[in-house]
């Protein structure tokens, strides 16, 4: 039985701590006492630690006694937190999805004999695992991922709920989107190139550009066509674009009645209540398409995910699909299936069929099922 510490006790961090506590000694650290108390009520065996991860000395001290660290802090804290974890010589699985390039820490991880698995959620995460596996089996010429977390029941105007901080969601809407077309990098505004798509159990959704390819732009640079798009109910992108173009997402302070106000902070406060998931039922939709040549024939692999709120456990769908991918990777590592040292986004691990199948089986055991369709021409 391993000792694991989860950094971040939000909806996803709490779900991971509860899942890992089935088989391991787990501690949960967060700066928010309420988050810690809520998780402790669900499983009293989980030790809780009040911790500010931005204080490096405190973080290093807190993680020293553990075999593995799971990092689920907000994105703006992620890179420095991960760096401190690696400098402490601790193996880590990270889902903080920070904007910085995780691969720049590869040398540091090797120097400290650390295995760091990053971007290990649903997307980025599972789509990377899938691409890494199929890249070993065929000559891939197209990769596309469409993904979104949505409320089961719509509420005007945004028709959206989030298990994450509004600041992290807004970051997806403001960061320029990079994709690859015919071997060349293309950069467009997020929320652009809206298209309508049909999904079983849901109906019509809109897909728009977002900057989700991340590490595969480097690790899979040989693939000539790669794109990720975010899924929302139709009309969402237009409302967000209105806020964006009107300056509501600006991080530059403006004066209002003699007081300095940052529009992004104000907007986030408003949207926190509007987008707050609470006990609302939500769903996760993902479609991953990988096309290429195998044994002289064109193959198209399509993985579809429809996952909903688990009433029995009370765990939100995005917490399950994101968090359980990370806990699957944690158990995979602790079981000795992956022992290499360095920085590893999931596509580099997915190439190993034993690791890939372990992840899929682990998720299936928890009711997160990826349905595969294969077309051969």
C-alpha positions in Angstrom: 0.0 0.0 0.0 1.6 3.3 -1.2 1.4 6.7 0.4 -0.1 9.3 -1.9 -0.7 13.0 -1.5 -3.2 14.9 -3.6 -2.6 18.6 -4.0 -5.8 20.4 -4.5 -9.2 19.5 -2.9 -11.6 20.8 -5.5 -14.1 18.7 -7.3 -11.6 16.7 -9.3 -8.9 16.6 -6.6 -11.5 15.3 -4.1 -12.7 12.6 -6.5 -9.2 11.4 -7.0 -8.4 11.3 -3.3 -11.6 9.2 -2.7 -10.8 6.8 -5.6 -7.2 6.3 -4.5 -8.2 5.7 -0.9 -9.7 2.4 -2.0 -6.2 0.9 -2.2 -3.7 3.4 -0.7 -3.0 5.6 2.2 -4.1 9.0 0.9 -3.6 12.6 2.2 -5.4 15.6 0.7 -3.8 19.1 0.8 -5.6 22.3 0.1 -5.6 25.9 1.2 -9.4 25.8 1.6 -10.4 24.1 4.9 -14.0 23.6 3.6 -12.7 21.5 0.7 -10.8 19.3 3.2 -13.7 19.0 5.5 -16.1 17.9 2.8 -13.8 15.2 1.6 -13.0 14.0 5.1 -16.8 13.5 5.7 -16.9 11.2 2.7 -13.9 9.1 3.8 -12.5 9.6 7.3 -9.4 7.6 6.5 -8.1 10.4 4.2 -5.7 12.6 6.1 -6.1 16.4 5.4 -3.4 19.0 5.3 -4.0 22.8 5.0 -1.3 23.9 2.6 -0.5 26.9 0.4 1.4 25.3 -2.5 2.8 28.7 -3.6 5.1 28.6 -0.6 7.8 26.3 -1.9 9.4 25.5 1.4 6.0 24.4 2.9 5.2 22.3 -0.2 8.6 20.5 -0.1 8.1 19.7 3.6 4.5 18.5 3.1 5.3 16.0 0.3 8.5 14.5 1.7 6.9 11.4 3.3 4.9 10.3 0.2 5.6 7.8 -2.6 3.6 9.7 -5.2 2.2 13.2 -5.6 -1.0 14.0 -7.6 -1.1 17.6 -8.6 -4.6 19.1 -9.1 -4.0 22.8 -8.4 -5.4 25.6 -10.5 -3.6 26.1 -13.8 -1.9 29.4 -12.8 -0.2 27.6 -10.0 0.6 24.4 -11.9 4.0 24.9 -13.5 5.8 26.2 -10.4 4.1 23.6 -8.2 5.2 20.8 -10.6 8.7 22.2 -10.7 9.0 22.2 -6.9 7.7 18.7 -6.7 10.3 17.5 -9.2 13.1 19.4 -7.4 12.0 17.5 -4.3 12.6 14.2 -6.1 9.0 13.1 -6.0 7.2 11.2 -8.7 4.1 13.0 -9.8 0.9 12.7 -11.9 -0.3 16.2 -12.9 -3.7 17.5 -14.1 -3.2 21.2 -13.5 -3.2 21.9 -17.2 -0.9 25.0 -16.9 -0.3 27.1 -20.0 3.5 26.7 -19.8 5.4 23.9 -21.8 5.8 21.0 -19.4 8.5 19.4 -21.6 10.9 22.2 -20.6 11.1 20.4 -17.2 12.2 17.1 -18.8 15.9 17.6 -18.0 15.1 18.6 -14.4 13.0 15.4 -14.0 15.8 13.2 -15.3 18.4 14.9 -13.1 16.2 14.2 -10.0 15.3 10.7 -11.1 11.6 11.6 -11.3 8.8 10.2 -13.4 6.4 13.0 -14.1 3.2 12.2 -16.0 1.5 15.4 -17.1 -1.7 16.5 -18.8 -3.3 13.3 -17.5 -7.0 14.1 -17.7 -9.8 13.4 -20.2 -8.5 15.9 -22.8 -5.7 16.5 -22.7 -5.2 13.0 -21.4 -7.2 10.1 -22.8 -7.1 11.5 -26.4 -3.3 11.6 -26.0 -3.2 8.0 -24.8 -5.3 6.9 -27.8 -3.1 8.7 -30.3 0.1 7.4 -28.8 -1.2 3.8 -29.1 -2.5 4.1 -32.6 0.6 5.9 -33.8 2.5 2.6 -33.0 0.1 0.6 -35.1 -0.2 2.7 -38.3 0.9 5.7 -40.2 -1.3 8.4 -38.9 -2.3 11.3 -41.1 -5.2 12.8 -39.2 -6.0 13.3 -35.5 -9.1 15.2 -34.3 -10.5 15.5 -30.8 -13.9 17.0 -29.9 -14.6 17.3 -26.2 -16.8 19.2 -23.7 -18.4 19.0 -20.3 -22.0 20.1 -20.4 -25.0 20.4 -18.1 -27.6 17.7 -18.7 -30.3 20.3 -18.6 -29.8 23.6 -20.3 -30.0 27.0 -18.6 -30.1 30.1 -20.7 -28.0 32.1 -21.6 -24.7 30.1 -21.5 -26.1 26.5 -21.2 -22.9 25.6 -19.3 -21.7 24.5 -15.9 -18.1 24.0 -14.8 -16.4 21.8 -12.2 -13.4 24.1 -12.7 -12.6 27.7 -11.8 -14.2 30.2 -14.3 -10.7 31.7 -14.7 -9.4 28.4 -16.1 -12.4 28.1 -18.4 -12.0 31.7 -19.6 -8.3 30.9 -20.3 -9.5 28.3 -22.9 -11.6 31.0 -24.5 -8.8 33.6 -24.7 -5.7 31.6 -25.5 -5.0 31.5 -29.3 -5.7 28.0 -30.7 -3.0 26.1 -32.5 -3.6 23.3 -34.9 -1.8 21.6 -37.8 -3.1 21.5 -41.4 -1.2 19.9 -44.2 1.9 19.8 -42.2 1.9 23.5 -41.2 1.0 25.2 -37.9 -2.1 27.4 -38.0 -3.0 29.8 -35.3 -6.5 31.2 -34.9 -8.5 32.9 -32.2 -10.2 30.6 -29.8 -14.0 30.2 -30.4 -13.4 30.4 -34.2 -14.5 28.0 -37.0 -17.7 26.9 -35.4 -19.2 23.7 -36.8 -22.3 21.7 -35.8 -21.9 18.0 -35.0 -24.3 15.3 -34.0 -23.8 13.1 -31.0 -25.8 10.1 -29.7 -27.8 10.8 -26.5 -27.2 14.6 -26.9 -28.1 15.7 -30.4 -26.6 18.8 -32.0 -23.5 20.5 -30.4 -21.3 23.2 -31.7 -17.5 22.7 -31.9 -15.0 25.6 -32.0 -11.2 26.0 -32.0 -9.4 25.8 -28.7 -5.7 25.3 -27.8 -5.9 21.7 -26.7 -3.2 19.9 -28.7 -0.4 21.0 -26.3 2.4 18.5 -26.1 1.5 16.5 -29.3 2.5 19.5 -31.4 6.0 18.5 -30.5 5.8 14.8 -29.8 3.6 14.0 -32.8 4.9 16.6 -35.2 5.1 14.1 -38.0 1.3 13.9 -38.3 0.2 16.4 -41.0 -3.3 17.1 -39.7 -4.2 17.6 -36.0 -6.9 19.6 -34.3 -8.8 19.8 -31.1 -12.2 21.6 -30.7 -14.3 22.3 -27.6 -18.0 21.2 -27.6 -20.8 23.3 -26.2 -24.5 23.6 -26.8 -25.3 25.8 -29.9 -25.1 29.5 -29.2 -22.6 29.3 -26.3 -19.6 30.6 -28.4 -21.6 33.7 -29.6 -22.4 34.8 -26.0 -18.8 34.2 -24.9 -17.4 36.1 -27.9 -19.6 39.0 -27.0 -18.1 39.2 -23.5 -14.6 38.6 -24.9 -14.8 41.4 -27.5 -16.4 43.8 -25.1 -13.4 43.6 -22.7 -14.9 41.5 -19.9 -12.0 39.1 -20.0 -9.3 41.8 -19.8 -6.7 41.5 -17.1 -5.9 45.2 -17.2 -7.4 47.2 -14.3 -9.8 50.0 -15.0 -11.1 52.8 -12.7 -14.7 52.6 -11.6 -15.9 55.3 -9.2 -12.4 55.8 -7.9 -11.6 52.2 -7.5 -9.4 50.0 -9.7 -11.3 46.9 -11.0 -9.9 44.1 -13.1 -12.6 43.1 -15.6 -11.5 39.4 -15.6 -11.8 39.2 -11.8 -15.2 40.8 -11.9 -16.4 38.6 -14.7 -15.1 35.5 -13.0 -17.1 36.4 -9.8 -20.3 36.8 -11.8 -19.7 33.6 -13.8 -18.8 31.5 -10.7 -22.4 31.5 -9.6 -23.8 31.3 -13.1 -21.6 28.3 -14.0 -21.4 26.7 -10.6 -22.0 23.0 -11.0 -23.2 22.2 -7.5 -25.6 19.3 -7.5 -26.6 19.8 -11.1 -26.3 16.8 -13.4 -23.8 17.1 -16.1 -22.3 15.0 -18.9 -19.0 14.6 -20.7 -18.9 14.2 -24.4 -15.8 13.3 -26.4 -15.0 12.0 -29.9 -11.5 11.1 -30.9 -10.8 10.4 -34.6 -7.5 8.9 -35.8 -7.1 8.2 -39.5 -4.1 6.6 -41.3 -2.7 3.8 -43.3 -2.3 0.3 -41.9 -1.3 -2.7 -43.9 -1.9 -0.8 -47.1 -5.5 0.1 -46.2 -7.0 3.3 -44.9 -8.2 2.9 -41.3 -10.3 5.3 -39.3 -10.6 4.7 -35.5 -13.3 6.6 -33.7 -13.5 6.6 -29.9 -16.8 8.0 -28.5 -17.4 8.8 -24.8 -20.7 9.7 -23.2 -20.5 9.9 -19.5 -22.9 11.3 -17.0 -23.1 12.3 -13.3 -22.9 9.2 -11.1 -25.8 9.5 -8.7 -24.6 6.6 -6.5 -21.2 8.1 -5.7 -22.2 11.7 -6.1 -19.2 12.3 -8.3 -19.5 14.7 -11.3 -18.9 13.4 -14.8 -16.0 15.7 -15.5 -14.4 14.8 -12.2 -14.8 11.1 -13.0 -13.5 11.3 -16.6 -10.6 13.7 -15.7 -9.7 12.4 -12.3 -10.0 8.7 -12.9 -7.7 9.0 -15.9 -5.1 10.4 -13.5 -5.7 7.8 -10.8 -5.5 5.1 -13.5 -2.0 6.5 -14.4 -1.1 6.7 -10.8 -1.9 3.0 -10.2 -0.3 2.1 -13.5 3.0 3.7 -12.3 2.8 2.2 -8.8 2.2 -1.2 -10.3 5.5 -0.9 -12.2 4.1 -0.7 -15.7 6.0 2.5 -16.5 9.4 3.1 -14.9 11.2 5.6 -17.3 12.4 8.8 -15.8 11.6 12.2 -17.2 8.6 14.2 -18.3 5.9 12.2 -20.0 2.6 13.4 -21.6 0.2 10.5 -22.1 0.9 10.0 -25.8 4.4 8.8 -24.9 3.0 6.3 -22.4 0.1 5.2 -24.6 2.6 3.6 -27.1 3.0 0.8 -24.6 0.1 -1.5 -25.1 0.1 -2.8 -21.5 -0.1 0.7 -20.2 -2.8 1.7 -22.6 -5.0 -1.4 -21.8 -4.5 -0.8 -18.1 -5.8 2.7 -18.4 -8.9 1.6 -20.4 -9.6 -1.3 -18.1 -9.3 0.9 -15.0 -11.7 3.4 -16.4 -14.2 0.7 -17.5 -14.2 -0.7 -14.0 -15.5 2.7 -12.9 -18.1 3.1 -15.6 -16.2 5.3 -17.9 -16.5 3.6 -21.2 -14.9 4.6 -24.5 -16.7 3.0 -27.4 -14.5 2.1 -30.5 -15.7 2.1 -34.1 -13.3 1.0 -36.9 -13.8 1.7 -40.6 -11.5 0.1 -43.1 -11.4 1.0 -46.8 
